[in-house]
Amino acid sequence: MKFKSFLSVIVILLSSFTLFAQETHVKWNSSVNKLDDSHFELVLTGQIDSHWHIYDTTYTGGPKETLMTIEVLGDSNKPAAKKVGPLQISGKINKYYDDVFMVDVAYFEDCVVFTQQVELLAERADFLVNVEWQACDSVSCVFGDEELKIAIDRNGAIAEDTISQAGTVKVGGGNLLSMIIEAIIWGLVALLTPCIFPMVPMTVSFFMKGSPDPATGRKRAFLYGFFIIILYTLPIAALILITRIFGGDAVTTDIFNWLATNWLPNIIFFIVFIVFALSFFGLFEITLPGSVTTKTDSKADTKGFGGIFFMALTLVLVSFSCTGPIVGNVVIRSVSGEFWTPIVTMLAFSTAFALPFTFLAMFPSLLSKMPKSGGWLGSVKVILGFVETALAFKFLSMADQAYHWNILPRDIYLAIWIVIFTLLFIFMLGFIRFKGVDKVRKWSAARIIFTIIVLAFDIYLITGLFGAPLRALSGYLPPEQQKGWFYDKTVAYEMEDYDITKVKYADKLKLSHGLNGFFDLEQAKAYAKKVGKPLFIDFTGHACVNCREMESRVWADPRVLDILRNQYVICALYCDDKMEVPEENWIEAGGKTLKTLGKINSYIAFSKYGANAQPYYILESPDGRKLAEPRGYNLDVEAFIEFLNGGIENFKNN
């Protein structure tokens, strides 16, 4: 099997995840019935996949209802058409009592038809149709959003029928491309660790010597790399799929939110990373029991696929002490509610990790050109120790923000990182020695360049203590509004005609950039109705890396800040906050009482808006009318401004 075939398999795997995630299980078609010279029927037909169903158009407090809106395009002062009568719905409807939401639910199977009568007031009229739905089968649900543009002339012909399908509503969980790139970088970094680098020539040599010919050796090397990928990717995929099958999207999201923000796993991760860092500094060695690696290594001597598999398993187990914390960082960085992102990022990590083994097996002559393992690996290990120490405080920070302990605010966090990277700089200069690291006798070009990079990064961190936003690190640092141990906790809101002391949860939560707003949806709606402004609803989270990046890179634009500050009522709903709200604000859902702010907001996001990841931005009128298509993570500032302005325009025109 050739090297390009190996890459093809990886591309297919990545594509399959993407295609699966975008399946919406409903196909929409449009048609027109002519009633007379000026009256027509727009007919929208939804063909629903077998064993799937979508819900009725009336929201009952249960699953997301199906929403169909038909808008006449053009000059609103001189419309080309008008709707006549209400939207009609036909199809086989079924009803049942939902034990999770504890309400009566109605749904359609096989097919549903929406019919809207319209009257033409001109020779031609253009219509924009938008439909949103939640499709479910017996084990899982997806969310769909589709837009159809239809033009009708006097003859009743469809002059235009273009469809733009948005796919499943899983926006905002992560910038998948950036996370894949980060995972690939970590996969390549892992190859330089002392546990793994010495095994590269050893394992490749094993395959070449144990093969009757080079072609067979290359095939076996491909299988070796493939098994490494499977051993890293399959466990996280199994965790996600099992929880999704038996508990649905909400359960999987809850598990990931628990991992990302609950104090227990974050404290455990913090301790584990510190322990690994101390190991990298040479205080002790972390190894699996010898019986485990010996047993797997003995089975690797067997011929055939089984032997290759156990050889890969041996590498994974032996390299655990170096890859364990790296893998943990990759997974935790991507579990902010997006189900497929952890699988794809782990696939990217393991592919980058496995490719060199396959590549060197195909071209063994390159082994002679590789640097020999030695003292330089000791330096790499110490460098990783400093990085692991810095990353450890990220986990502690997540718990600190979610529970409002206020023990690790932004300035203290920055000070700790500055100390860590200052020590790393001193180590690179050769003034600090660690076990297993040779004394610096000759400076290589690589060492000089890396030392300069560390110094520059340290100076960059120092500027953050004096107010610099440090946007490149926005996903790793506490938010700017969490200034320090002694920051002012008073409510700083100045909102017209409102008693600022009544803003719920404002003593614990603050908006970025000094913006004013609310943290309770009903309170925000009441105020928006009072002042006659649209709502900007921000489903966010303390552990949401992309939320911080949006606030740092997009919200920070003066034009965006001006619009948010003056044109909208902002409502930030934290979906991972652990604060218990007063009893009158508790919600009963699925036989459970939701008491914390995060669980209540997560329930609102999923049940009302079909959102299961953050950030998720909604523009809405005070009476609940949608003003624009919801928006997730996207660093395009101009597009975000267009999104905000479009919501304002729709609010004023209707």
C-alpha positions as CSV (number, residue, x, y, z in Angstrom):
1,M,0.0,0.0,0.0
2,K,1.5,3.3,-1.0
3,F,2.0,6.4,1.2
4,K,-0.8,8.3,-0.7
5,S,-3.2,5.5,0.1
6,F,-2.5,6.1,3.8
7,L,-3.3,9.8,3.5
8,S,-6.5,8.9,1.5
9,V,-7.7,6.7,4.4
10,I,-7.3,9.7,6.8
11,V,-9.1,12.1,4.4
12,I,-12.0,9.6,4.1
13,L,-12.2,9.3,7.9
14,L,-12.2,13.0,8.4
15,S,-14.8,13.4,5.7
16,S,-17.1,10.8,7.1
17,F,-17.2,12.5,10.5
18,T,-18.1,15.8,8.7
19,L,-20.8,14.3,6.6
20,F,-22.3,12.4,9.5
21,A,-22.5,15.6,11.6
22,Q,-24.2,17.5,8.8
23,E,-27.0,15.0,8.1
24,T,-30.4,16.6,8.9
25,H,-32.8,13.7,7.8
26,V,-35.3,16.0,6.2
27,K,-35.4,17.1,2.5
28,W,-37.4,20.2,1.6
29,N,-39.0,20.9,-1.8
30,S,-41.2,23.7,-3.0
31,S,-44.0,24.1,-5.6
32,V,-46.7,26.6,-6.6
33,N,-50.4,26.1,-7.2
34,K,-52.2,28.8,-9.2
35,L,-55.7,29.6,-7.8
36,D,-56.6,32.5,-10.1
37,D,-54.8,35.4,-11.9
38,S,-53.5,36.9,-8.7
39,H,-53.8,34.2,-6.0
40,F,-51.3,31.4,-5.6
41,E,-50.4,28.7,-3.0
42,L,-46.8,28.3,-1.9
43,V,-46.3,24.6,-1.0
44,L,-43.3,23.5,1.0
45,T,-43.0,19.7,1.4
46,G,-40.7,18.1,3.9
47,Q,-39.7,14.4,3.2
48,I,-38.6,12.9,6.5
49,D,-36.2,10.0,6.6
50,S,-37.5,6.6,7.7
51,H,-37.5,6.1,11.5
52,W,-37.1,9.9,12.0
53,H,-39.6,12.5,13.0
54,I,-39.9,16.3,13.4
55,Y,-42.1,18.2,15.8
56,D,-45.2,20.3,15.6
57,T,-45.1,24.0,15.2
58,T,-46.4,24.8,18.7
59,Y,-43.8,25.1,21.4
60,T,-45.0,23.2,24.5
61,G,-41.8,23.4,26.6
62,G,-40.5,20.2,25.2
63,P,-38.4,19.5,22.0
64,K,-37.7,22.3,19.6
65,E,-40.8,23.1,17.5
66,T,-40.7,23.3,13.7
67,L,-40.6,26.9,12.5
68,M,-41.6,28.0,9.0
69,T,-41.4,31.7,8.1
70,I,-42.3,33.2,4.6
71,E,-41.1,36.7,3.9
72,V,-41.9,38.9,0.9
73,L,-38.7,40.4,-0.4
74,G,-38.4,43.9,-1.9
75,D,-39.6,47.3,-1.0
76,S,-41.8,47.1,2.1
77,N,-43.5,50.4,1.3
78,K,-44.6,48.9,-2.1
79,P,-44.8,45.2,-1.6
80,A,-45.0,42.9,-4.6
81,A,-47.2,40.4,-2.8
82,K,-49.0,39.8,0.5
83,K,-49.8,36.7,2.5
84,V,-53.5,35.7,2.7
85,G,-54.6,33.8,5.7
86,P,-52.5,31.7,8.1
87,L,-49.9,29.1,7.3
88,Q,-51.6,25.7,6.8
89,I,-50.0,22.4,7.9
90,S,-50.9,18.9,6.9
91,G,-49.5,15.5,7.5
92,K,-49.8,12.5,9.7
93,I,-49.4,13.8,13.3
94,N,-48.6,11.6,16.3
95,K,-48.8,12.5,19.9
96,Y,-47.1,11.1,23.1
97,Y,-46.2,12.1,26.6
98,D,-42.5,12.9,26.8
99,D,-41.1,11.7,30.1
100,V,-38.0,13.8,29.8
101,F,-39.7,17.2,29.3
102,M,-42.9,16.0,31.1
103,V,-45.2,17.5,28.5
104,D,-47.5,16.2,25.7
105,V,-45.6,16.3,22.4
106,A,-46.8,16.1,18.8
107,Y,-44.7,15.1,15.8
108,F,-44.8,14.3,12.1
109,E,-43.4,11.2,10.4
110,D,-42.7,10.5,6.7
111,C,-44.0,13.8,5.2
112,V,-45.2,17.2,6.3
113,V,-46.7,19.9,4.0
114,F,-46.9,23.7,4.7
115,T,-49.2,25.7,2.5
116,Q,-49.3,29.5,2.4
117,Q,-51.8,31.4,0.1
118,V,-50.4,34.6,-1.3
119,E,-51.8,37.4,-3.5
120,L,-49.5,39.0,-6.2
121,L,-49.6,42.8,-6.3
122,A,-47.1,43.1,-9.1
123,E,-46.0,41.1,-12.2
124,R,-43.5,39.1,-10.1
125,A,-42.8,38.5,-6.4
126,D,-39.8,37.1,-4.6
127,F,-40.2,35.1,-1.4
128,L,-37.7,34.0,1.2
129,V,-38.7,30.9,3.1
130,N,-36.9,29.7,6.2
131,V,-37.6,26.5,8.0
132,E,-36.0,25.2,11.3
133,W,-36.6,21.8,12.8
134,Q,-35.4,19.2,15.2
135,A,-35.2,15.7,13.8
136,C,-35.1,12.7,16.2
137,D,-35.0,9.0,16.0
138,S,-35.1,6.5,18.9
139,V,-31.6,7.4,20.2
140,S,-30.5,10.8,19.0
141,C,-31.5,14.2,17.6
142,V,-30.1,16.8,15.1
143,F,-31.1,20.3,14.3
144,G,-31.7,21.7,10.8
145,D,-32.0,25.1,9.2
146,E,-32.8,25.6,5.6
147,E,-33.5,28.6,3.4
148,L,-35.4,28.6,0.1
149,K,-35.7,31.5,-2.3
150,I,-38.8,31.4,-4.6
151,A,-40.0,33.8,-7.3
152,I,-43.5,33.7,-8.8
153,D,-44.7,35.4,-12.0
154,R,-48.3,35.9,-13.1
155,N,-48.4,32.6,-14.8
156,G,-47.6,30.8,-11.6
157,A,-44.2,29.5,-12.8
158,I,-41.3,29.3,-10.4
159,A,-38.9,31.7,-11.9
160,E,-36.2,30.8,-9.3
161,D,-35.8,28.1,-6.7
162,T,-32.5,28.1,-5.0
163,I,-31.8,26.3,-1.7
164,S,-29.2,27.1,0.9
165,Q,-29.0,24.4,3.6
166,A,-27.3,25.4,6.8
167,G,-27.1,21.9,8.2
168,T,-27.2,20.8,11.8
169,V,-27.2,23.5,14.4
170,K,-23.9,22.6,16.1
171,V,-22.3,25.9,15.6
172,G,-19.8,27.5,18.0
173,G,-18.4,24.5,19.7
174,G,-15.0,25.1,18.4
175,N,-12.9,26.4,15.5
176,L,-12.3,22.9,14.1
177,L,-9.5,23.9,11.7
178,S,-7.5,25.7,14.4
179,M,-8.0,22.8,16.8
180,I,-6.9,20.3,14.2
181,I,-3.7,22.4,13.5
182,E,-3.0,22.6,17.2
183,A,-3.5,18.8,17.6
184,I,-1.1,18.2,14.7
185,I,1.5,20.4,16.3
186,W,1.2,18.5,19.6
187,G,1.4,15.2,17.7
188,L,4.7,16.3,16.2
189,V,6.0,17.7,19.5
190,A,5.3,14.3,21.1
191,L,7.8,12.7,18.7
192,L,10.6,14.7,20.3
193,T,9.9,13.5,23.8
194,P,12.5,11.1,25.4
195,C,9.9,8.3,25.6
196,I,9.3,8.2,21.9
197,F,12.2,9.5,19.9
198,P,14.6,6.6,20.6
199,M,11.9,4.2,19.5
200,V,11.6,5.6,16.0
201,P,14.6,3.9,14.5
202,M,14.1,0.8,16.7
203,T,10.5,0.2,15.5
204,V,11.2,1.0,11.9
205,S,14.2,-1.4,11.9
206,F,12.0,-4.1,13.4
207,F,9.5,-3.9,10.5
208,M,12.2,-3.7,7.8
209,K,14.2,-6.7,9.2
210,G,11.0,-8.8,9.8
211,S,9.8,-8.4,6.2
212,P,10.8,-10.6,3.3
213,D,10.8,-7.6,0.9
214,P,10.5,-3.8,1.0
215,A,6.9,-3.8,-0.3
216,T,5.8,-6.1,2.5
217,G,7.7,-3.9,5.0
218,R,5.9,-0.8,3.7
219,K,2.5,-2.5,4.1
220,R,3.3,-3.6,7.6
221,A,4.5,-0.1,8.4
222,F,1.2,1.3,7.2
223,L,-0.7,-1.0,9.4
224,Y,1.5,-0.1,12.3
225,G,0.7,3.6,11.8
226,F,-3.0,2.8,11.3
227,F,-3.2,0.8,14.6
228,I,-1.5,3.7,16.5
229,I,-4.2,6.1,15.2
230,I,-7.0,3.6,16.2
231,L,-5.5,3.1,19.7
232,Y,-5.5,6.9,20.3
233,T,-8.8,7.8,18.6
234,L,-11.1,4.8,19.4
235,P,-11.4,5.4,23.2
236,I,-12.5,9.0,22.9
237,A,-14.9,8.1,20.1
238,A,-16.3,5.2,22.1
239,L,-17.0,7.5,25.1
240,I,-18.8,10.1,22.9
241,L,-20.8,7.6,20.9
242,I,-21.9,5.5,24.0
243,T,-23.1,8.5,25.9
244,R,-24.9,9.8,22.8
245,I,-26.6,6.5,22.1
246,F,-27.8,5.9,25.6
247,G,-28.3,9.5,26.7
248,G,-28.6,11.7,23.7
249,D,-27.0,15.0,22.8
250,A,-27.9,16.6,26.2
251,V,-26.2,13.9,28.2
252,T,-23.0,14.0,26.1
253,T,-22.9,17.8,26.5
254,D,-23.4,17.5,30.2
255,I,-20.5,15.1,30.5
256,F,-18.2,17.4,28.5
257,N,-19.4,20.4,30.5
258,W,-18.7,18.5,33.7
259,L,-15.2,17.6,32.5
260,A,-14.5,21.2,31.4
261,T,-15.8,23.1,34.5
262,N,-16.5,20.8,37.5
263,W,-14.0,21.4,40.3
264,L,-13.2,17.7,40.7
265,P,-11.9,16.8,37.2
266,N,-10.2,20.1,36.9
267,I,-8.3,19.7,40.2
268,I,-7.4,16.2,39.2
269,F,-6.1,17.4,35.8
270,F,-4.2,20.2,37.6
271,I,-2.5,17.7,39.9
272,V,-1.8,15.2,37.1
273,F,-0.1,17.9,35.0
274,I,2.0,19.1,37.9
275,V,3.1,15.5,38.6
276,F,4.0,15.0,34.9
277,A,5.9,18.3,34.9
278,L,7.9,17.2,38.0
279,S,8.7,13.9,36.2
280,F,9.9,15.9,33.2
281,F,12.1,17.9,35.5
282,G,13.8,14.6,36.5
283,L,12.5,14.2,40.1
284,F,11.1,10.7,39.3
285,E,10.1,8.5,36.4
286,I,6.5,7.7,35.6
287,T,6.1,4.3,34.0
288,L,3.4,1.7,33.6
289,P,3.9,-1.6,35.4
290,G,6.5,-3.7,33.7
291,S,4.2,-6.7,33.5
292,V,1.9,-4.7,31.2
293,T,4.5,-3.6,28.7
294,T,6.3,-6.9,28.9
295,K,3.2,-8.9,28.1
296,T,2.2,-6.7,25.1
297,D,5.8,-6.6,23.9
298,S,6.0,-10.4,23.9
299,K,2.9,-10.6,21.8
300,A,4.4,-8.1,19.3
301,D,6.9,-10.8,18.3
302,T,4.2,-12.8,16.7
303,K,3.7,-12.6,13.0
304,G,0.7,-11.2,11.1
305,F,-1.7,-8.4,12.0
306,G,-1.9,-9.4,15.6
307,G,1.8,-8.9,16.1
308,I,1.7,-5.5,14.4
309,F,-1.2,-4.5,16.6
310,F,0.6,-5.4,19.8
311,M,3.7,-3.6,18.6
312,A,1.6,-0.4,18.2
313,L,0.0,-1.1,21.6
314,T,3.5,-1.4,23.1
315,L,4.5,2.0,21.7
316,V,1.3,3.6,23.1
317,L,1.9,2.1,26.5
318,V,5.6,2.8,26.7
319,S,5.1,6.4,25.6
320,F,2.3,7.0,28.0
321,S,4.5,9.1,30.4
322,C,5.2,11.6,27.7
323,T,2.0,11.6,25.6
324,G,-0.5,11.3,28.5
325,P,-0.6,15.0,29.4
326,I,-0.4,16.0,25.8
327,V,-3.4,13.9,24.9
328,G,-5.2,15.2,27.9
329,N,-4.6,18.8,26.8
330,V,-5.8,18.0,23.2
331,V,-9.0,16.4,24.4
332,I,-9.9,19.0,27.1
333,R,-9.2,21.8,24.7
334,S,-11.9,20.5,22.4
335,V,-14.7,19.3,24.7
336,S,-16.7,22.6,25.0
337,G,-20.0,20.9,23.8
338,E,-19.1,20.0,20.2
339,F,-19.5,16.2,20.0
340,W,-17.4,15.4,16.9
341,T,-14.5,17.9,17.5
342,P,-12.7,15.7,20.1
343,I,-12.8,12.7,17.8
344,V,-11.5,14.7,14.8
345,T,-8.8,16.5,16.8
346,M,-7.6,13.2,18.4
347,L,-7.6,11.7,14.9
348,A,-5.4,14.6,13.8
349,F,-3.1,14.2,16.8
350,S,-2.6,10.5,16.3
351,T,-2.1,10.9,12.5
352,A,0.6,13.4,13.0
353,F,2.1,11.1,15.7
354,A,2.0,8.0,13.5
355,L,3.0,9.4,10.1
356,P,6.8,9.6,10.8
357,F,6.9,5.9,11.7
358,T,5.2,5.0,8.4
359,F,7.2,7.5,6.4
360,L,10.6,6.4,7.7
361,A,9.7,2.7,7.2
362,M,9.1,3.5,3.5
363,F,12.4,5.4,3.2
364,P,14.8,3.8,5.8
365,S,17.8,5.6,4.4
366,L,16.5,8.8,6.1
367,L,17.2,7.2,9.5
368,S,20.9,7.8,9.0
369,K,20.2,11.5,8.7
370,M,18.2,11.8,11.9
371,P,19.9,13.3,15.0
372,K,20.9,10.7,17.6
373,S,19.1,10.7,20.9
374,G,21.1,12.2,23.7
375,G,21.4,15.2,25.9
376,W,19.3,17.4,23.6
377,L,16.3,15.1,24.4
378,G,16.8,15.9,28.1
379,S,16.5,19.6,27.3
380,V,13.3,19.0,25.3
381,K,11.9,17.1,28.3
382,V,12.6,20.0,30.7
383,I,11.0,22.5,28.2
384,L,7.9,20.3,28.1
385,G,7.9,20.3,31.9
386,F,7.7,24.1,32.0
387,V,4.9,24.0,29.4
388,E,3.0,21.4,31.4
389,T,3.3,23.5,34.5
390,A,1.8,26.5,32.7
391,L,-1.0,24.4,31.2
392,A,-1.8,23.0,34.6
393,F,-3.0,26.4,35.8
394,K,-5.5,26.5,33.0
395,F,-7.5,23.7,34.6
396,L,-7.4,25.4,38.0
397,S,-8.6,28.6,36.3
398,M,-11.6,26.9,34.8
399,A,-12.8,25.7,38.2
400,D,-12.0,29.1,39.7
401,Q,-14.2,30.9,37.2
402,A,-17.1,28.4,37.2
403,Y,-17.4,28.5,41.1
404,H,-16.4,32.1,41.6
405,W,-13.6,31.3,44.1
406,N,-11.6,34.3,42.8
407,I,-8.3,32.7,43.8
408,L,-6.7,32.9,40.4
409,P,-7.8,36.1,38.7
410,R,-6.2,37.3,35.5
411,D,-3.3,39.3,37.1
412,I,-2.3,36.5,39.4
413,Y,-2.6,34.0,36.6
414,L,-0.4,36.1,34.4
415,A,2.2,36.6,37.2
416,I,2.5,32.8,37.6
417,W,3.0,32.3,33.8
418,I,5.6,35.1,33.8
419,V,7.5,33.3,36.5
420,I,7.3,30.0,34.7
421,F,8.6,31.3,31.4
422,T,11.2,33.4,33.1
423,L,12.6,30.3,34.7
424,L,12.5,28.6,31.3
425,F,14.5,31.5,29.8
426,I,17.1,31.2,32.6
427,F,17.3,27.4,31.9
428,M,17.9,28.1,28.2
429,L,20.7,30.4,29.2
430,G,22.3,27.5,31.1
431,F,22.0,28.9,34.6
432,I,19.6,26.2,35.9
433,R,20.6,22.5,35.6
434,F,18.4,19.4,35.7
435,K,19.1,15.8,36.0
436,G,19.9,14.2,32.6
437,V,20.6,17.5,30.9
438,D,24.1,18.2,29.6
439,K,25.8,21.5,30.5
440,V,25.6,24.1,27.7
441,R,29.0,24.3,26.2
442,K,28.1,25.4,22.7
443,W,25.2,27.4,21.5
444,S,23.4,25.9,18.5
445,A,21.3,28.1,16.1
446,A,18.1,26.3,17.3
447,R,18.9,27.0,20.9
448,I,19.5,30.7,20.3
449,I,16.3,31.1,18.3
450,F,14.2,29.3,20.9
451,T,15.7,31.3,23.7
452,I,14.8,34.6,21.9
453,I,11.3,33.3,21.4
454,V,10.9,32.5,25.1
455,L,12.2,35.9,26.1
456,A,9.8,37.6,23.6
457,F,6.9,35.6,24.9
458,D,7.7,36.5,28.5
459,I,7.8,40.2,27.6
460,Y,4.5,39.8,25.8
461,L,3.0,38.3,29.0
462,I,4.3,41.2,31.1
463,T,2.5,43.7,29.0
464,G,-0.7,42.0,30.1
465,L,-0.2,43.2,33.6
466,F,-0.4,46.7,32.3
467,G,-3.7,46.3,30.5
468,A,-2.6,44.8,27.1
469,P,-5.5,42.4,25.9
470,L,-3.1,39.6,24.9
471,R,-5.6,38.5,22.2
472,A,-3.3,35.7,21.0
473,L,-3.8,34.0,24.3
474,S,-7.4,34.8,24.9
475,G,-8.4,31.1,24.9
476,Y,-5.9,30.3,27.7
477,L,-6.2,33.3,30.0
478,P,-9.0,34.3,32.5
479,P,-11.3,36.9,30.9
480,E,-10.2,40.5,31.1
481,Q,-13.2,41.5,33.3
482,Q,-11.7,39.2,36.0
483,K,-9.0,41.6,36.9
484,G,-7.7,40.6,40.2
485,W,-8.2,39.7,43.9
486,F,-9.1,43.3,44.7
487,Y,-11.2,44.3,41.7
488,D,-14.3,46.3,42.3
489,K,-17.3,43.9,42.8
490,T,-19.9,46.7,42.7
491,V,-22.4,46.7,39.8
492,A,-21.2,49.2,37.3
493,Y,-24.3,49.3,35.1
494,E,-25.8,52.6,33.9
495,M,-29.0,51.6,32.2
496,E,-31.8,54.1,31.5
497,D,-35.0,53.8,33.7
498,Y,-33.7,50.7,35.6
499,D,-32.8,50.0,39.2
500,I,-29.2,48.7,38.7
501,T,-29.2,46.9,42.0
502,K,-31.8,44.5,40.6
503,V,-29.6,43.0,37.8
504,K,-29.5,39.3,38.7
505,Y,-26.1,37.7,39.3
506,A,-24.2,40.9,38.5
507,D,-22.3,40.6,41.8
508,K,-20.6,37.4,40.3
509,L,-20.7,37.9,36.6
510,K,-19.6,40.7,34.4
511,L,-19.5,41.4,30.6
512,S,-16.3,42.0,28.8
513,H,-15.1,45.5,27.6
514,G,-17.2,47.2,30.3
515,L,-20.5,46.5,28.5
516,N,-23.7,46.6,30.4
517,G,-26.3,43.9,30.3
518,F,-28.1,41.1,32.0
519,F,-27.5,37.4,33.0
520,D,-31.1,36.3,33.2
521,L,-33.2,35.9,30.0
522,E,-36.6,37.0,31.3
523,Q,-35.2,40.0,33.1
524,A,-33.4,41.0,29.9
525,K,-36.6,40.6,27.8
526,A,-38.6,42.8,30.3
527,Y,-36.0,45.5,30.1
528,A,-35.7,45.3,26.3
529,K,-39.5,45.7,26.0
530,K,-39.4,48.7,28.3
531,V,-36.7,50.6,26.3
532,G,-37.8,49.3,22.9
533,K,-34.5,47.6,21.9
534,P,-33.7,44.2,20.4
535,L,-32.0,41.5,22.4
536,F,-28.5,40.2,21.9
537,I,-28.5,36.8,23.6
538,D,-25.1,35.3,24.1
539,F,-24.9,31.6,25.2
540,T,-21.4,31.5,26.6
541,G,-19.3,29.6,29.2
542,H,-16.4,30.1,31.5
543,A,-14.6,27.2,29.9
544,C,-15.5,28.3,26.3
545,V,-12.2,29.1,24.6
546,N,-13.9,30.4,21.5
547,C,-16.1,32.7,23.5
548,R,-13.1,34.4,24.9
549,E,-11.6,34.7,21.4
550,M,-14.8,36.2,20.0
551,E,-14.8,38.7,22.8
552,S,-11.1,39.5,22.4
553,R,-10.9,39.7,18.6
554,V,-14.5,40.5,17.4
555,W,-16.3,42.3,20.2
556,A,-13.2,44.5,20.8
557,D,-13.7,46.2,17.5
558,P,-14.9,49.8,18.2
559,R,-17.7,49.4,15.7
560,V,-19.0,46.2,17.3
561,L,-18.8,47.7,20.8
562,D,-20.7,50.8,19.7
563,I,-23.5,48.7,18.3
564,L,-23.7,46.4,21.3
565,R,-23.5,49.3,23.8
566,N,-26.1,51.5,22.2
567,Q,-28.4,49.4,19.9
568,Y,-29.0,46.2,21.8
569,V,-29.9,44.9,25.3
570,I,-27.2,42.2,26.0
571,C,-28.0,39.0,27.8
572,A,-25.1,36.7,28.6
573,L,-26.2,33.2,29.6
574,Y,-23.4,31.1,31.1
575,C,-24.1,27.4,30.4
576,D,-21.4,26.1,32.8
577,D,-21.7,28.3,35.8
578,K,-22.0,26.4,39.1
579,M,-23.8,29.1,41.1
580,E,-27.1,27.9,42.7
581,V,-29.9,30.4,42.0
582,P,-32.7,31.3,44.3
583,E,-35.4,28.6,44.6
584,E,-38.0,30.7,42.7
585,N,-35.8,30.4,39.6
586,W,-35.4,26.6,39.7
587,I,-36.6,24.7,36.7
588,E,-38.2,21.2,36.6
589,A,-37.0,19.3,33.5
590,G,-36.9,15.6,32.8
591,G,-37.9,14.6,36.3
592,K,-35.0,16.7,37.7
593,T,-34.8,20.0,39.4
594,L,-32.3,22.3,37.8
595,K,-30.8,24.5,40.5
596,T,-27.6,26.0,39.1
597,L,-27.4,28.8,36.7
598,G,-25.4,26.8,34.1
599,K,-27.8,23.9,34.0
600,I,-30.8,26.2,33.6
601,N,-29.1,28.1,30.8
602,S,-28.1,24.9,29.1
603,Y,-31.7,23.7,29.3
604,I,-32.9,27.0,27.7
605,A,-30.3,26.8,25.0
606,F,-31.1,23.2,24.0
607,S,-34.9,23.1,24.5
608,K,-35.8,26.6,23.1
609,Y,-33.1,27.3,20.6
610,G,-31.6,23.9,19.7
611,A,-28.1,25.1,20.7
612,N,-25.7,22.6,22.3
613,A,-22.4,24.5,22.1
614,Q,-21.0,27.9,22.8
615,P,-20.7,30.6,21.6
616,Y,-24.1,30.9,20.2
617,Y,-25.5,34.4,19.4
618,I,-29.2,35.1,18.9
619,L,-30.8,38.3,17.8
620,E,-34.4,38.5,19.0
621,S,-37.2,41.0,19.6
622,P,-38.5,41.3,23.2
623,D,-41.6,39.3,22.2
624,G,-39.4,36.4,20.9
625,R,-39.4,37.1,17.2
626,K,-36.2,36.0,15.4
627,L,-34.3,38.9,13.8
628,A,-31.5,37.0,12.1
629,E,-30.1,33.5,11.7
630,P,-28.2,32.5,14.9
631,R,-24.5,32.8,14.7
632,G,-21.6,30.9,16.2
633,Y,-17.9,31.1,16.3
634,N,-16.5,33.2,13.4
635,L,-13.7,35.7,13.7
636,D,-14.9,37.7,10.6
637,V,-15.5,41.2,12.1
638,E,-17.3,42.6,9.1
639,A,-19.7,39.6,8.9
640,F,-20.4,40.1,12.6
641,I,-21.2,43.8,12.1
642,E,-23.5,42.8,9.2
643,F,-25.2,40.3,11.4
644,L,-25.8,43.0,14.1
645,N,-27.0,45.6,11.7
646,G,-29.3,43.2,9.9
647,G,-31.0,42.4,13.3
648,I,-31.5,46.1,14.0
649,E,-33.0,46.7,10.5
650,N,-35.4,43.8,10.9
651,F,-36.4,45.0,14.3
652,K,-37.2,48.5,13.0
653,N,-39.1,47.2,9.9
654,N,-41.5,44.8,11.7
